[in-house]
Amino acid sequence: MRHKKNDKKLGRTTAHRRATVSALVCALIAEKRIKTTLAKAKTARSVADRMVTLGRKGTLAARRQALSVLDSRKNVSELFDTIAPGIAERRGGYTRIVKLGRRGGDGSEMALLEWVDIAAPDKKRKKVKEADRKE
């Protein structure tokens, strides 16, 4: 029986599951928005919210705890320097999940996982250099 077992197994071993969730949260920190399956998004959301809580503390011990989960110094520093201060006044619920429907190949429920107060960069728009801009 799985009474009071809250973690989703995602069909993986423990080490594989931890690596997958770590990679998802690192991608969320780097890209500000990720598209994944609904089960993975729900699992990554809980870890991402815990990482923001550590980022709000801002101590060296909190940084080391986040580094033990995320395994990426660059993402931990971005979390602590840009993301956590940007949503420091929120009391919780730092991420949102938007359901996208089912995937065509296997019918898996897809979702978009994104930060609540941080806008994702629009990758479809071309970046205009200062020299190319006409004034």
N, C-alpha and C positions, 0 to 999 in steps of 0.2 A: 504494500500500500504506500501511496505517496502523500500521506497526510503531512501537512505543514512543510512540504518541499516546494519552495517558491521558484527555484531556478529551472529554466527550460533547458533540456539536454541538447536540443538542436541536432540530434542524431550524430553526435561527435563524442570523442573521449574528452576527459577533463582538460588535458593540456591543449588539445585542438580547439576546444570551446573557448578557453581563456585567450588563446591567440587570436581567434576570430573576433571576439568581442573587443579585444584591445585594438585590433586593426580597424574595426568599425568606428570606435571612438576617436582614434587618431585621424581617420579620414574625415570625421565630423568636425574635428578641431581645425583641420587644414582647409577643408572645402566649405564649411559652414552649412552644408546640406548634403545628405546622401540618400540614394534610392536603394532600398533593400527589401527583403521579405518582411512581412509584418512581425513574425516571431523574432527574427533577429533585431528588428527595430525596437521592439519592446524590451528585449534583453539589454541592448546597447543603451537605451534611454536611462535605465536605472544606474548603469555604471557611469554614464556621462554626468548625470545629476550629482552623483557622489564625488566625481572629480571636480565639479564646479564648487561644491561645498568645501573641498580641500583647497581649491584656489582662492576662495574667499578668506580662508584663514591666513594664507600667505606666509606661513612659517617654513623654516627649513625642513622640519619634520614632515609637514604636509607635502612639500615638494618631493621628498624622498618616498613618501607613500604613493603619491601619484606616479612617480617614475617606476615604482615596482609593478604597477598595474599597466601603464601605457608603454613602457620600454622605448620611449623616444624623447630625448632631451629637448629637441626642437619643439615638439608638440606640447610638452609640459611647460616650457617657457612661454609659448604663445598662450596657453591656457591661463597661466598665472599673470601674465603681463597685459593681455588684451581682453580676453573673454570674461574672466571672472570680475575684473573691475567694471566692465560694461554692464553687467547684470547683478551688481552687488546689492542693489536695493530691493530686489525680488526676494520673497521669502521661500521660494521653492518653485518647482515646475519650470525648469530652465529650458526644456526641450518640448517640441510638439511633434506629434505623428499625424500625418495626413494620409489617409488611405487612397490608393490609386487604382484599385481594381485588380483583376487577375492577370497574371503573366500568360502570354500566348502559348508558350512551349509546354509548360506542365500545369498550368492553372493555379500557380501559387499566388497567394494574396500579397500584393506589393504595397509598399508604403514609402513615404518621404519623411525622413527624420531631419529636423532642423532646429536651430536655436530660436527662442521666442523673440528676444529683443535685438538680435543681430541680423541684419539683412545680408543675404547671400549675394556675392558678386554676380552680375549678369554676364555670363560667358559668351552669350550670343552677340553682344555688341562689340564692335571693334574698338580697340583702344586708340585714341587719337593722340599723336605726339604733339608736343608744344610747337615744334618747327612746322608741322603740317597744318596747324590751325590758322585760319585766316581771320584776322581781326579788322 
